[in-house]
């Protein structure tokens, strides 16, 4: 059995793509190998949002040359956004690479590797799938051969039509393509049957989603809603030439068709697509958490215009206020760029003031990095000095950390609802999860003297359980809390089989001791770089 290791750089979408890489190769006999040194096939799933990520790729490929030569038959494949926009240039620079394939060609990887085994020259497959978009997902009707963890990701669209002047994504992921609602709902059901309690919908501009074809209840198993008639009623956004977003209707459809789902998140939305229909969904759907990651990039109107973000600071703040009106406890995280060409001290001060005004609970910030093909390359004469970028980034993190610490300190003494995701990493016996507002919460075991202890024992404090807990202390990035009440039991363990639909197993969770917390362990080493653009 060939052993596969996947090294992942970049965003949540890349992490999800790495899962799909494993999925397409597993039926062909490939097994997961967590140790790169022992692998037969190395896939490097790349990110090109910043120049530094590309440098990491070629540095790694240099090291992998010795790895490949140490054992005949080893194969190296480069995937992701760098593969898309550099293609054959990767082979010219690193001729020991066997396969270069883009995100739209993951399904071709088994054939490409087989051709290399048979002596073919390096294979390159980076074309976009505009004619027949593919959205790789598990075989939803097959028996589960792996359990899911408490969280899962489902792609609803790919590509981007926004054309922000700094962003390479439209050139590496292509224009927007949307997945049919019936397929999305089907995959959500798949993951919930396998133990997922929370699903995150993925897309570069996820809330621009709309149904790609006209569907009615006769065309799919989503019989409770006539998708076509529901979605035609959505108004076109002001200033938008594209089809209106149907994203709010998709959220409602998932809520109705997947009733056992506890939480439904999404990333990353574009501020232009915070519609009235989406605000109404927050009024009506309890499974939508009280948190949104809403990239803003800058607090300066001058920079927003130069970035071609197509909203103003005031409009962004209006979206924040509207979401908080729908959910008074709503928290927000964001992406920010410092040192964009022409950014002055005054522009940067506006970004700092926005962090304070919105009170972002988490900030993903980066120095501007020139990217190939992007219009911002025309602003090179306005480049900000590197030492100025460094200083601004440090100051931004200082302010963001202070805001986050103040928020977390304010939670002490309050109660939060926590979905347990995993065992804690720091202390044995602790569990870790996230609240409705996306705060990281470390849970201790309930005291045996507490009245709730009989309901909160080791058997129910497990991955996938939803508990109410009282916050006892706050750190720089997380809080510690004591469990009080069990709100939802962990899902029954899934019986894994080779054929037939999966059923809940009757044995206790402890019977799965050889598969910690029932979670699929992939050979991934991931560097998450904030939300999607």
JOLINUR-V291952 format. One record per helix or strand of 3 or more residues. SS is the DSSP state (H for helix, E for strand). FROM is the first residue (numbers start at 1). TO is the last residue. If there is no record, write none. Layout:
SS:FROM:TO  SS:FROM:TO
This chain:
E:3:10  H:12:26  H:36:38  E:41:46  H:51:69  E:75:79  H:80:86  H:88:93  E:99:101  H:103:117  E:123:125  E:151:155  H:169:172  H:181:193  E:198:202  H:206:208  H:227:232  H:247:257  E:263:267  H:271:273  H:276:284  E:291:294  H:301:307  H:313:326  E:331:338  H:345:358  E:362:367  H:375:382  H:386:409  E:415:423  E:431:435  E:440:444  H:451:454  E:466:474  E:478:488  H:509:512  H:516:518  E:524:528
